[in-house]
């Protein structure tokens, strides 16, 4: 399981840095213009903090895999992370309309890859807790 945590750590760090491209890729400068200043800034700030949390989670997995697997506190942390990623997996299907991805090759690929990623994270973290 430690190897899986190290793989997850590296992937989460990559995902955290991927967030830096969101404003440009999703054209936030134009898309958010009609929003009030507070709503516009909340999107940027929340994205920053999500990216920071994902980065720190990745660093935790990468640098403290043995402790996460072998200690009670580590397993409880994994339970929390497993629940977090399980909820994220559910939101992948319940929070986004299929109209955003169905029938579109790139979007369907991204949806599928991230669904499998959220499933992988969920299974690994919950399995560590229940071992």
C-alpha positions as CSV (number, residue, x, y, z in Angstrom):
1,X,0.0,0.0,0.0
2,X,2.9,2.3,0.6
3,X,3.8,2.2,-3.1
4,X,0.2,3.1,-4.0
5,X,0.4,6.1,-1.6
6,X,3.6,7.3,-3.3
7,X,2.0,7.0,-6.7
8,X,-1.0,8.9,-5.4
9,X,1.3,11.5,-3.9
10,X,2.9,12.2,-7.2
11,X,-0.4,12.3,-9.0
12,X,-1.9,14.6,-6.5
13,X,1.0,17.0,-6.7
14,X,0.6,17.0,-10.5
15,X,-3.1,17.7,-10.1
16,X,-2.4,20.6,-7.8
17,X,-0.2,22.2,-10.4
18,X,-2.8,21.5,-13.0
19,X,-5.1,23.9,-11.2
20,X,-2.8,26.8,-12.1
21,X,-4.0,26.5,-15.7
22,X,-7.7,26.6,-14.9
23,X,-8.2,30.3,-15.3
24,X,-6.7,30.3,-18.7
25,X,-8.1,27.0,-20.0
26,X,-11.6,27.8,-18.8
27,X,-11.4,31.5,-19.9
28,X,-12.3,32.8,-16.5
29,X,-11.4,36.4,-17.3
30,X,-14.3,36.5,-19.8
31,X,-16.6,34.0,-18.2
32,X,-16.5,35.7,-14.8
33,X,-16.9,39.3,-16.0
34,X,-20.7,39.3,-15.3
35,X,-20.1,38.1,-11.7
36,X,-19.8,40.4,-8.8
37,X,-16.3,41.1,-7.5
38,X,-16.8,38.8,-4.4
39,X,-18.0,35.9,-6.5
40,X,-15.2,36.3,-9.0
41,X,-12.6,36.4,-6.2
42,X,-14.2,33.5,-4.4
43,X,-13.7,31.3,-7.4
44,X,-10.0,32.2,-7.6
45,X,-9.4,31.9,-3.9
46,X,-11.2,28.6,-3.5
47,X,-9.3,27.2,-6.5
48,X,-6.1,28.3,-4.8
49,X,-7.0,26.6,-1.6
50,X,-8.2,23.4,-3.3
51,X,-4.9,23.3,-5.1
52,X,-3.0,23.9,-1.9
53,X,-4.9,21.1,-0.1
54,X,-4.4,18.7,-3.0
55,X,-0.6,19.6,-3.0
56,X,-0.3,19.1,0.7
57,X,-2.2,15.8,0.5
58,X,0.2,14.7,-2.2
59,X,3.2,15.6,-0.2
60,X,1.8,13.8,2.8
61,X,1.3,10.6,0.8
62,X,4.7,10.9,-0.9
63,X,6.7,11.6,2.3
64,X,4.9,9.8,5.0
65,X,3.5,6.7,3.3
66,X,4.8,4.3,6.1
67,X,3.2,6.4,8.8
68,X,-0.1,6.5,7.0
69,X,-0.2,2.8,6.6
70,X,1.4,1.6,10.0
71,X,-0.1,4.0,12.6
72,X,-3.6,4.4,13.9
73,X,-3.5,8.2,13.3
74,X,-2.3,7.5,9.7
75,X,-5.1,5.1,9.1
76,X,-7.7,7.6,10.5
77,X,-6.2,10.3,8.2
78,X,-6.6,7.8,5.3
79,X,-10.3,7.2,6.3
80,X,-10.9,11.0,6.1
81,X,-9.2,11.2,2.7
82,X,-11.1,8.1,1.5
83,X,-14.4,9.7,2.4
84,X,-13.3,13.0,0.8
85,X,-12.4,11.3,-2.5
86,X,-15.6,9.1,-2.4
87,X,-17.7,12.2,-2.1
88,X,-15.7,13.7,-5.0
89,X,-16.4,10.5,-7.1
90,X,-20.1,10.8,-6.4
91,X,-20.0,14.5,-7.4
92,X,-18.3,13.6,-10.6
93,X,-21.7,12.0,-11.6
94,X,-24.2,13.8,-9.5
95,X,-22.7,17.3,-9.7
96,X,-21.9,17.6,-13.4
97,X,-24.4,17.2,-16.2
98,X,-23.6,14.5,-18.8
99,X,-24.3,17.2,-21.4
100,X,-20.8,18.6,-20.5
101,X,-19.1,15.4,-21.7
102,X,-21.3,12.9,-23.4
103,X,-20.7,12.6,-27.1
104,X,-17.5,14.7,-26.9
105,X,-14.3,12.7,-27.3
106,X,-11.9,14.8,-25.2
107,X,-14.4,15.6,-22.5
108,X,-15.6,12.0,-22.2
109,X,-11.9,10.9,-21.9
110,X,-11.2,13.5,-19.2
111,X,-14.5,12.5,-17.4
112,X,-13.5,8.8,-17.5
113,X,-9.9,9.3,-16.5
114,X,-10.8,11.4,-13.5
115,X,-13.6,9.1,-12.5
116,X,-11.2,6.2,-12.4
117,X,-8.7,8.4,-10.5
118,X,-11.2,9.4,-7.9
119,X,-12.1,5.7,-7.6
120,X,-8.5,4.7,-7.2
121,X,-7.9,7.2,-4.5
122,X,-11.1,6.1,-2.7
123,X,-10.2,2.4,-2.8
124,X,-6.6,2.9,-1.7
125,X,-7.4,5.2,1.2
126,X,-10.3,3.2,2.5
127,X,-8.5,-0.1,2.1
128,X,-5.6,1.3,4.3
129,X,-8.1,2.2,7.0
130,X,-9.8,-1.2,6.9
131,X,-6.6,-3.4,6.7
